[in-house]
């Protein structure tokens, strides 16, 4: 208790400095949490698009981005005919822009696709999808920003389309997307006869390994991955995750420098006090424990404050209409744990030099001078 | 030349003995102690007198294990302090320090300041509080336990420092001009209290002082000049 009081006393003695240091950690943690959660949410959403009523995704081997993947129509037909396959849905991804929206995602799909079958149609009739090449369905948010309603005509990229349905989905990408008949999308994006991926549902999940082997044997330039494998290995996701952690890590590094500065000042301003503790029998581990305890406390409280700020910020972002469906505030427990551990580690690292300095203080010299 | 370990004089009644102790600063440029010999009997009181800068404080630091002599040897209760005694255990259990400035931690209360040595030594809380109660009762500070140091008078602060020094029941108390920052009346009161406590606790006192009157009330007065001890002068 007295040990804790010694730690708290020093933090209270320099309240402003302690608060600034704490705020540094808090905002770093909040930034890290926000960036990582948004990206994690985006990845989950994108994965959700791919894994809609399917377990396996087939795409072109060694492609850096699924938008550049090319899967021939022959492969789709053959895979769909395999006995182990319940259904195989080709999806062609494309990106277009409108006057106010530089990026609109387009999904070229068949009428049997789960994205159409399972979505809530808030306007229109899903049985009309893909009956006519110039007709599209829009996600609810896309209908909003394109000012489109059922039956209206919208300009999408270089083409004009009639809206035959408006869909409500929980997925931000789909909600802000355009659903085109596959054939129309292939012509629109000059990908005749091709799709970006095939999403596959097997009759028996246990046949996944067999399916993947068969794809490898039959189509050397295609690769089949289960959804979890895809999420783990897709280079775009890995780059995004690494970027998120790097940005957050830089933030924490700055916070750690703040802690280091505070702790250095904390030690410098109480050299005599540390000498007194030495004279009264404090060991090196006890002195170091006091310094590290102080920084760990600042880091822990800063991390908790940062988590609160970050969560609040994410909820605030979720309320922004333009971001509807894009922000997923389901903070993953591992992310929480990593963020707290990183904050503590940063605090401890920031206290390393001050602790070493404190341990080098010789009581006899510190007491000799005022 | 004597062998390391036990005191060659074989006198277990000596609490402290120093032989040919040298200490200098600035890589030998300033020689502070030039072969000091000292013997302090168990339970006795020794006054170190001499002008400022003659090496009194340095000698106390060496005796108390805060610093090492360059030459010479020091025995504590018949055992050579270096390398015979664990420096940390020595500071925690064998010796207590009182300085001219009280050297208390201002943001802590009187009780918390006194409990610091017991925290360092890992003494159980109940024993520590019992000892605190005993010492503060005897020093008249029982009613000030929860007061912060800033709220205490100079005399009370020095009494607190005295309590803190005795918390772990050390056998030796080293006092470096313990009344040097107090007025005459407070000085006298603190000194009386110091003598009373060392007598009742059976502690050996070695005290640096400029006050001849106080020195003469000690069992032994050692006069220091030019880094050496001249004396002893029996009181």
Interface residues (C-beta under 8 A of the other chain):
Chain A: X2 X3 X5 X6 X9 X12 X13 X272 X273 X276 X277 X278 X279 X280 X281 X282 X283 X286 X362 X363 X364 X367 X368
Chain B: X57 X61 X66 X67 X88 X91 X92 X97 X99 X103 X104 X105 X107 X108 X112 X115 X116 X117 X119 X120 X121 X164 X168
